[in-house]
Amino acid sequence: MQAVCTIHDIEDDSAREFQVDDQPVVIVKRDGQFHAYLNWCPHLGIELNFMPDQFLDSDNQFLICANHGALFEIESGDCLSGPCSGDALLAVPLEVREEQIWLGEVPQPA
């Protein structure tokens, strides 16, 4: 595992991207909890965002693919609507140690 940021680097109901092992990873904070996913849409195999750190829908309720509008549940990564319904984002192991966020091995997309 490797430390990527502190818990203060990500505001509640927001997301940021970090490079881990040359892979883009998005970390989301919701209700004080952190979730990490490979920044890779299962529909087209492209990154979710067009603009830096713009990963959430207008209500900050879901992760969104900027390319085709698919919505993903923050807590599970499950696609709730869009062309990849039934698929999910690839979760990255995450631990909070003291005030540091540590990420484990980043999964490779199929």
N, C-alpha and C positions, 0 to 999 in steps of 0.2 A: 504494500500500500504506500501511497505517497500523499503528502500534504499539498493541497492546491490553493487554499485560501482560509480565511477565518470566517466564523459565523457572522461577523459584522460586515463582511464584504458583499453580502446579498441581503437586500431588504425583503421584508415579508411581502408575499404576493408578487414576487418578481423572479427573474431568472437571469443567469449569466453563463457565458460559455468559457470553457477552459480547454487548453490542449493537454492531453494526457497520453503519453506514448504515441505522439504524432496523430492522435485521434481527437476530433472535436466532441466534447462532453458538455451537456447542459445540466446545470444544477439549479433546481427550483426550490424556493422556500415558501411553504404554505403553513400557516398557523404554528410557526416555530419549528416545523419539521422540514427536513431536507430530503430531496429525491434527486437522483442523478440518472441520466440516460445518454446513450450515444446520440449525438445530433445527426440523425439519419432517418429519413422518412421511409417506412416499409413499402410505400406505394411506388415511388420512383427511384429510391436509392439516392436521394439528394439531401442536403442539409435542410432543416426545417425553416430556417430564417433567411431573409434577404438582408436585413439590417442588423448590425451588431447588437447582441443581447435583446432582440425583439422576438420573444418566443411565446408570449401569452396573448390570448384573445382580448378584445376590447374591455371585457369585464374582469380580466385576470382570473378567470375560473378554470381555463383549460390551456394546455399547450396547443399551439396551432401550427400547421404547415402553411407557410406563406405562399407556397406554390399553388395548392389546390384547396385550401381551407379545411383540411381534415382536423378534427378535434380529438385530443388525447387527454385522458384523465390524468391529473397530476400525480395522484397517489399510486397508481398502478401502471401507467403508460399505455393502458388499453385505448384503442381507437374507438371512439363513440359514434363518429359520423364521418362521412367522406368515402373516397374510393378504397380506402384500406380498412374499412370496418371489419372487425373480427381479428385484425392484426394488433400488434403492440410495439411500442418502442422497446429497444434493448436496454434493460436496466444495468447500471454500473454499481458495483458494491460501494457503499458509502458508510463511513463511520465518523462520528463527531467525538474527538478526543480533546478534552478541556475546551478550548475555543477554536480548535483547528478542524477543518473538514479534510478528511482523508478519503481517497478513492482507491479502489482495488483495480484488478485487471479489467481493461476495457474489452467487451466482447467484439468480435468481428462480425460484420453483417454477412448474411448468407449470399 
